[in-house]
């Protein structure tokens, strides 16, 4: 009888844990939707989020840029400094190291590609 009581208790804990995890996930999802609603005016390219970055290095020959960037939600990427390819090399025109930019990026063919970028006057 003791084992049955312990098993019943364990199952109860599992059910409660599952419920709490599901409730937390739903709450996080609602907060994520609210975050996107508040930034609709900053969208540049469809449904992709606009992300702030600071130019660290520009390589016009390879069509790439290194940015210190904020979180990139659509790529599930945390803030860091990394290199990106650019969809169009003309996006690099007029940029210099230290410039603040707003950009949108996608993952394609194993690369991270900036599809839209403009200087940010923060």
C-alpha positions in Angstrom: 0.0 0.0 0.0 2.9 2.3 0.8 4.3 1.9 -2.8 0.9 2.7 -4.3 0.6 5.9 -2.3 4.1 6.9 -3.3 3.3 6.1 -7.0 0.1 8.1 -6.8 2.0 11.0 -5.2 4.6 10.9 -8.0 1.9 10.9 -10.7 0.2 13.8 -9.1 3.5 15.8 -9.0 4.0 15.0 -12.7 0.6 16.2 -13.6 1.0 19.4 -11.7 4.5 20.0 -13.2 3.1 19.5 -16.7 0.3 21.9 -16.1 2.6 24.6 -14.7 5.0 24.1 -17.6 2.2 24.5 -20.1 0.9 27.6 -18.3 4.4 29.1 -18.3 4.8 28.3 -22.0 1.5 30.0 -22.8 2.4 33.1 -20.8 5.8 33.3 -22.6 4.0 33.0 -26.0 1.6 35.8 -25.1 4.5 38.0 -24.0 6.3 37.3 -27.2 3.2 38.3 -29.3 2.9 41.5 -27.3 6.6 42.3 -27.9 6.1 42.0 -31.7 2.9 44.0 -31.6 4.8 46.9 -30.0 7.4 46.9 -32.7 5.2 46.7 -35.9 6.2 50.2 -36.9 9.8 49.2 -37.1 9.3 46.3 -39.5 11.1 46.7 -42.8 10.8 43.4 -44.6 7.5 41.5 -44.1 7.2 39.6 -40.9 10.9 39.7 -40.0 11.8 41.5 -36.8 14.1 44.6 -37.1 17.2 44.2 -34.9 19.6 46.8 -33.7 23.3 46.3 -34.4 26.6 48.2 -34.3 29.0 47.9 -37.3 32.3 46.3 -36.2 33.8 45.5 -39.6 32.9 45.8 -43.3 34.2 43.6 -46.1 33.0 45.0 -49.4 35.0 42.5 -51.4 33.2 39.5 -49.8 29.9 41.3 -49.3 29.9 40.8 -45.6 29.6 42.7 -42.4 30.4 42.0 -38.7 27.8 43.4 -36.3 27.5 43.5 -32.6 23.7 42.8 -32.5 20.8 42.4 -30.1 18.7 39.1 -29.9 17.4 38.0 -33.3 14.1 36.3 -32.5 13.4 34.7 -35.9 16.8 33.0 -35.8 16.5 32.2 -32.1 19.9 33.8 -31.7 21.1 35.6 -28.6 22.9 38.9 -28.7 26.5 38.6 -29.9 29.1 39.8 -32.3 29.2 37.9 -35.6 29.6 38.2 -39.4 26.7 38.2 -41.9 26.6 38.0 -45.6 24.4 40.8 -47.2 21.8 40.1 -49.8 22.9 43.1 -51.8 26.5 44.6 -51.5 25.0 48.0 -52.0 23.7 47.7 -48.4 27.2 48.3 -47.3 27.6 51.7 -49.1 27.9 54.6 -46.8 28.4 52.5 -43.7 31.5 52.8 -41.4 32.7 51.1 -38.3 30.7 52.3 -35.3 27.5 53.1 -37.2 24.3 51.9 -35.6 22.0 50.0 -37.9 18.6 48.3 -37.9 18.6 45.1 -39.9 16.6 42.0 -40.7 18.3 38.6 -41.2 17.4 35.1 -42.4 19.2 31.8 -42.4 19.6 30.3 -45.8 21.9 27.6 -47.1 23.7 27.4 -43.8 24.5 31.1 -43.9 23.0 34.1 -42.0 22.1 36.7 -44.6 21.0 40.3 -44.0 18.1 41.0 -46.3 17.4 44.6 -45.2 19.5 47.2 -43.4 19.5 50.9 -42.8 21.4 53.3 -40.6 19.7 54.0 -37.2 19.9 57.5 -35.9 19.1 56.3 -32.4 
